[in-house]
Amino acid sequence: MLPYRVRHAEVWQPMNAAERPPMAPLPKTLPRRMSRLSRAVLSCVSRLAAVVGGEVLQYPVVYASRYGEIARTLNLLDEYEQYGEMSPAGFSVSVHNAPATLLSLVTGNCENSTTLAAGEDTLRMGMLEAALRCAGAPCLFVYGDEQQREQEAVSVVAAVIESDSVLRPLPCTVNELLQQI
């Protein structure tokens, strides 16, 4: 139990494997290199900023992802196995924290950023980090998860986490997080 509250959250969970996240306003150089997960992260954060205000784009960020850019990584490994080399441009956005880095680049956010993975406990540990981080000021919590291949399930949550006097349990699922709003 920690003293925090979820001020607002935006979620993207596709209804089917073909659904793509809505596009956030982005520099023209980014969209073609972004994965479905990165697009969903930027879209959720953009919608969150539209509701709670643009200052959220300058909050410290906690990004939690169990698998990170796993679909991109697997595609690069397939490419390497097939051709003996892989695309440097593809590699640059295949790392675990790519969505958090793109978010920072797009928003010009120079605040602290933490990216973490904790297996099945990733959402809960990300919320622990956010709850501890928000003791002095609000922070932006982003949870982005993608399964083994890009055409499989993706879910993204972007939320403003603030300090509060009420002790709350850390959520283990996206639904538990959303019930705290």
C-alpha positions, -999 to 999 in steps of 0.1 A, spaced: 0 0 0 14 34 -10 0 70 -9 -7 77 -46 -36 83 -69 -43 79 -106 -56 113 -118 -65 101 -153 -56 73 -177 -59 66 -214 -59 31 -227 -55 15 -261 -63 -22 -266 -72 -33 -301 -103 -52 -309 -85 -73 -334 -49 -80 -346 -53 -58 -376 -64 -26 -357 -38 1 -357 -36 28 -330 -48 63 -339 -20 86 -350 -7 113 -326 5 145 -341 42 136 -349 71 149 -368 70 135 -404 103 117 -400 90 93 -373 59 75 -384 74 51 -410 100 38 -385 76 34 -355 62 1 -345 26 -5 -336 36 -4 -299 54 30 -302 25 44 -322 1 32 -294 23 47 -267 25 81 -284 -12 80 -292 -22 73 -256 1 100 -242 -12 125 -267 -48 118 -257 -39 120 -221 -23 154 -226 -54 166 -245 -75 157 -214 -53 168 -185 -31 194 -201 1 196 -221 22 200 -189 20 162 -185 44 159 -215 71 174 -193 66 152 -163 92 125 -153 83 93 -171 81 57 -159 78 33 -188 71 -3 -180 70 -31 -206 73 -68 -201 86 -75 -236 95 -41 -250 98 -41 -288 98 -79 -290 81 -81 -324 108 -58 -340 136 -77 -323 123 -111 -335 119 -97 -370 155 -84 -369 167 -119 -358 148 -135 -386 164 -110 -410 198 -118 -397 193 -155 -400 181 -152 -435 205 -126 -449 234 -126 -424 229 -89 -415 202 -66 -401 191 -31 -407 209 -5 -385 178 17 -388 156 -12 -377 179 -20 -348 179 16 -335 142 14 -327 141 -23 -316 155 -17 -281 133 -22 -250 130 15 -243 124 27 -279 88 39 -272 100 59 -241 129 74 -261 106 84 -290 82 100 -265 110 120 -251 122 131 -286 87 141 -298 78 160 -266 112 175 -259 110 161 -224 143 164 -206 130 151 -172 142 118 -157 129 87 -174 129 51 -161 123 20 -182 117 -13 -166 107 -49 -171 98 -73 -144 83 -103 -160 47 -110 -149 51 -82 -123 60 -55 -148 28 -34 -144 29 -36 -106 66 -28 -104 61 1 -128 34 14 -106 56 10 -76 83 31 -93 57 57 -103 41 58 -68 76 63 -52 86 89 -79 55 110 -75 62 118 -38 75 152 -49 56 159 -81 33 141 -105 48 117 -130 37 101 -163 33 63 -161 32 44 -194 27 7 -196 31 -8 -230 30 -45 -237 32 -65 -270 32 -102 -274 56 -123 -294 47 -109 -329 34 -75 -339 1 -90 -352 -7 -103 -317 -21 -85 -287 -9 -50 -278 -21 -30 -248 -10 4 -237 -19 26 -207 -8 62 -201 -16 77 -167 -8 106 -145 3 94 -111 2 118 -81 10 118 -45 -20 114 -22 -28 108 15 -48 77 8 -29 44 8 -37 22 -22 -26 -12 -32 -5 -16 -63 -25 -29 -93 -15 -62 -109 -36 -58 -141 -47 -30 -164 -83 -34 -151 -72 -29 -115 -53 2 -125 -83 17 -142 -105 9 -112 -84 33 -92 -94 64 -112 
